[in-house]
């Protein structure tokens, strides 16, 4: 639980930074609910933060990097079964920020990465990380890719060591410090 408390606090700090750039929710801050630090609260905070950046997250680089990140999270344990694929696809298509993009584009990119990862994990992982690296040019997008990965990883109520490891690797690929996200 301590990891999720730290991630929640980090998300709030990042949200405040985004709000400082002119987001409409400037009245929110550290005084929000800290109690419990549940996974659901963390995912909610990150979703809210990403939602506040929705207008900025419309590039193809963000779309493609996010789909690669989602595929890496889904395959972090080395396999992806049909029910996990359906759940991940549902999470992707219902994500407020990812609704900036046509659903078929998201499905196609997600499935392409999952297929590569399940056929040959090392090669698929290398290609997904290359796609993620393209978001490094814009710090807001780079951070949003990691946040999207954290939201997807935490959505099932279990944030595994394999998922955390994948997220740390993605941070390194994007030139971000994992500690920024308490990873």
C-alpha positions as CSV (number, residue, x, y, z in Angstrom):
1,X,0.0,0.0,0.0
2,X,2.9,2.4,0.7
3,X,3.8,2.4,-3.0
4,X,0.3,3.5,-4.0
5,X,0.3,6.2,-1.3
6,X,3.5,7.6,-2.8
7,X,2.2,7.3,-6.4
8,X,-1.0,9.1,-5.4
9,X,1.0,11.9,-3.8
10,X,3.2,12.1,-6.9
11,X,0.1,12.2,-9.1
12,X,-1.3,15.1,-7.1
13,X,2.1,16.9,-7.4
14,X,2.1,16.4,-11.1
15,X,-1.5,17.5,-11.4
16,X,-0.7,20.7,-9.5
17,X,2.1,21.3,-12.0
18,X,-0.3,20.8,-14.9
19,X,-2.8,23.1,-13.2
20,X,-0.2,25.7,-12.9
21,X,0.0,25.8,-16.7
22,X,-3.6,27.0,-16.8
23,X,-5.9,23.9,-16.2
24,X,-9.3,24.8,-15.0
25,X,-9.1,22.9,-11.7
26,X,-6.6,25.1,-10.0
27,X,-8.5,25.0,-6.6
28,X,-7.5,21.4,-6.0
29,X,-4.3,20.5,-4.2
30,X,-2.7,18.6,-1.4
31,X,-5.7,19.0,0.8
32,X,-7.5,16.3,-1.1
33,X,-8.3,12.8,0.3
34,X,-5.2,11.1,1.5
35,X,-6.9,8.4,3.6
36,X,-6.3,4.8,2.8
37,X,-4.2,5.3,-0.3
38,X,-6.2,2.6,-2.1
39,X,-5.4,1.5,-5.6
40,X,-8.8,2.8,-6.7
41,X,-8.0,6.2,-5.3
42,X,-4.6,6.2,-7.1
43,X,-6.1,5.2,-10.4
44,X,-8.8,7.9,-9.9
45,X,-6.2,10.6,-9.2
46,X,-4.1,9.7,-12.2
47,X,-7.2,9.5,-14.5
48,X,-8.2,13.0,-13.3
49,X,-4.7,14.3,-13.9
50,X,-4.6,12.8,-17.4
51,X,-8.1,14.2,-18.1
52,X,-6.9,17.7,-17.3
53,X,-4.2,17.3,-20.0
54,X,-6.6,15.8,-22.6
55,X,-6.3,18.8,-24.9
56,X,-2.5,18.5,-24.9
57,X,-2.4,14.8,-25.6
58,X,-3.6,14.5,-29.2
59,X,-0.4,13.6,-31.0
60,X,0.3,10.4,-32.8
61,X,3.4,9.9,-30.8
62,X,1.4,9.9,-27.5
63,X,-1.2,7.5,-29.0
64,X,1.4,5.1,-30.3
65,X,3.6,5.2,-27.2
66,X,0.5,4.7,-24.9
67,X,-0.6,1.7,-26.9
68,X,3.0,0.2,-26.7
69,X,3.0,1.0,-22.9
70,X,-0.4,-0.7,-22.5
71,X,0.8,-3.8,-24.4
72,X,3.9,-4.0,-22.2
73,X,1.9,-3.8,-19.1
74,X,-0.5,-6.5,-20.3
75,X,2.4,-8.8,-21.2
76,X,4.6,-7.9,-18.3
77,X,4.3,-11.4,-16.9
78,X,5.2,-12.9,-20.2
79,X,1.7,-13.9,-21.4
80,X,-1.6,-12.4,-22.3
81,X,-4.7,-14.5,-22.3
82,X,-8.0,-13.7,-24.2
83,X,-9.8,-12.4,-21.1
84,X,-6.9,-10.1,-20.2
85,X,-6.8,-8.8,-23.8
86,X,-10.6,-8.0,-23.6
87,X,-10.1,-6.3,-20.2
88,X,-7.2,-4.2,-21.5
89,X,-9.0,-3.2,-24.6
90,X,-12.0,-2.2,-22.6
91,X,-9.8,-0.1,-20.3
92,X,-8.1,1.5,-23.3
93,X,-11.3,2.4,-25.1
94,X,-13.0,3.8,-22.0
95,X,-9.9,6.0,-21.1
96,X,-11.0,9.6,-21.3
97,X,-7.7,10.8,-22.9
98,X,-7.4,7.9,-25.3
99,X,-10.9,8.8,-26.6
100,X,-9.0,11.6,-28.5
101,X,-8.2,8.8,-31.0
102,X,-10.4,6.5,-33.2
103,X,-11.0,3.2,-31.4
104,X,-9.8,1.2,-34.4
105,X,-6.4,3.0,-34.4
106,X,-6.0,2.1,-30.7
107,X,-7.0,-1.5,-31.1
108,X,-4.7,-2.0,-34.1
109,X,-1.7,-0.6,-32.4
110,X,-2.4,-2.4,-29.1
111,X,-2.9,-5.7,-30.8
112,X,0.2,-5.3,-33.0
113,X,2.4,-4.9,-29.9
114,X,0.7,-7.7,-27.9
115,X,1.1,-10.0,-30.9
116,X,4.9,-9.2,-31.1
117,X,5.3,-9.5,-27.3
118,X,3.5,-12.9,-27.1
119,X,5.5,-14.3,-30.1
120,X,8.9,-13.1,-29.1
121,X,8.9,-11.1,-25.9
122,X,12.5,-9.7,-26.1
123,X,11.9,-8.5,-29.7
124,X,8.4,-7.2,-28.9
125,X,9.7,-5.4,-25.9
126,X,12.5,-3.7,-27.8
127,X,10.0,-2.5,-30.5
128,X,7.5,-1.3,-27.9
129,X,10.3,0.6,-26.1
130,X,11.3,2.2,-29.4
131,X,7.7,3.4,-29.9
132,X,7.6,4.7,-26.4
133,X,10.9,6.6,-26.9
134,X,9.2,8.7,-29.6
135,X,7.2,10.5,-26.9
136,X,10.4,11.7,-25.2
137,X,10.4,14.9,-27.3
138,X,7.5,16.4,-25.3
139,X,7.9,16.0,-21.5
140,X,4.1,16.3,-20.9
141,X,3.5,13.4,-23.3
142,X,6.4,11.4,-21.9
143,X,5.0,11.7,-18.3
144,X,1.5,11.0,-19.6
145,X,2.7,7.7,-21.2
146,X,4.0,6.5,-17.8
147,X,0.9,7.7,-16.0
148,X,-1.3,5.8,-18.5
149,X,0.8,2.7,-17.9
150,X,0.3,3.1,-14.1
151,X,-3.4,3.6,-14.5
152,X,-3.7,0.5,-16.7
153,X,-1.4,-1.5,-14.4
154,X,-3.4,-0.6,-11.3
155,X,-6.8,-1.0,-12.8
156,X,-7.1,-4.7,-12.0
157,X,-6.3,-4.0,-8.3
158,X,-2.9,-5.6,-8.5
159,X,0.3,-3.8,-9.3
160,X,2.9,-6.6,-9.9
161,X,6.6,-6.4,-9.7
162,X,6.8,-7.2,-13.4
163,X,4.6,-4.3,-14.2
164,X,6.6,-2.0,-12.0
165,X,9.8,-3.2,-13.7
166,X,8.3,-2.5,-17.2
167,X,7.3,1.0,-16.0
168,X,10.8,1.7,-14.7
169,X,12.3,0.6,-18.1
170,X,9.8,2.9,-19.9
171,X,10.9,5.7,-17.6
172,X,14.6,5.1,-18.6
173,X,13.6,5.0,-22.3
174,X,11.8,8.4,-21.9
175,X,14.7,10.0,-19.9
176,X,12.5,10.2,-16.8
177,X,13.5,9.3,-13.3
178,X,11.4,6.3,-12.0
179,X,11.6,8.0,-8.5
180,X,9.4,10.8,-10.0
181,X,6.6,8.2,-10.1
182,X,7.7,6.4,-7.0
183,X,8.7,3.3,-9.0
